[in-house]
Structures are given as structure tokens and as C-alpha cells.
Amino acid sequence: MFNADKMNEISNKIKEVVNNSPLGDTEKNIHALLKSIFTKMELVTREEFDVQTEVLRNAREKLVMLEKKLSELESKTK
């Protein structure tokens, strides 16, 4: 997965190549193109991924706890 730093690194390398060529005016277009491509790929940053992993872990723990409580309540009603 690409993060913002990786995208900036790739963009900076492209800028260097462009600045040393007659394509100097296309710098902004290349950056916008890369950003658009990464957005379409629906990539997320590592931080976003870690946050969502933690949210999922907490949800699973709550589900296990609720299933246990439900089982206890069902056994009491029988």
C-alpha cells in the first residue's frame, strides 16, 4: 500500500525528471494524475488501516461478549 510519503517521493522523482526536460510545465498535471490514480485504486494510509483494524478488533470482542450473554440468558429461560 502507498502512503502519502511514498506518493510524495514518487511525485518528487517525477518532478526532477520533468524539470530537467522540456516538460517542465506538466509538473502539476503529473501530480494530479498520480493522486487521481491512487484515489481510484482506493488505497488507504497505514494509519487509516491500523485504526480500522482496531475498530474491527473491538467490534469482534463486543460480539463475543454479547453472544456469551445471549447464551446465558437463553440457558436461564429454559
N, C-alpha and C positions, 0 to 999 in steps of 0.2 A: 504494500500500500504506500502511496505517496503522501507525505505530509507537506505542510506549507514550506518548510525549509528546503525540502527536496525540489519542490516546484520552483522555488526562487533560484536554487542552484542551477537547475536546467535552464531556466529563463536567462540567468546571468551569462551562462556559457554561450547561449544563442546570441545574446546581445554583443558579446565580444566578437563573435564571428561576423555578425552583421555590421558592427561599427568599423571593422577592417575591410568591408566590402562596399560596393555601390548600393547596397540595400539598406543603408542607414535609416531611411525614413520608415521602414516597415517594422521597427522595433516594437511599437505599441501594438500593432496588429498581431505579431507573433505571440506576445504575452497574452493578449486577449484570446487568441486561438487556443493556446495551451490551457488557459483557465477554463475555457468552454469545453474542451475535450475532457478534462479531468472532472468537470461538473457532470457531463453527460455519462461518464463512467460511474457516477455515484460513489466516488471514493470519499472516505471519511478520514479525519486525522486520527492518529493513535490515541490522543486524549479522548476524542469522542467515542472511539471503540471501547476504551477502558471504562468510561463512565457507563456506557450501555451494558457492558459485561457485568459491572457491579449491580446495576438496576435489575438485571435478569437474575443474578445470584440471590438478591434479596427477595425477589418475587417467588423464586423456587422455594426458598426457606419458608416463606409465609404459606405457600401452597401445602407444603409438607405438614406444617403446624395445623392448618385448617383441616386437612384430611384426617389427621390424628384426632382432632377434637370431634369431627363429624363421626368418626368411627366409635369414639367413646360414647357420644350421645345416642347413636344407634344401638349400641350394646345395652345401654341403660333402659331403653324403651322396650326391649324385648322381654 
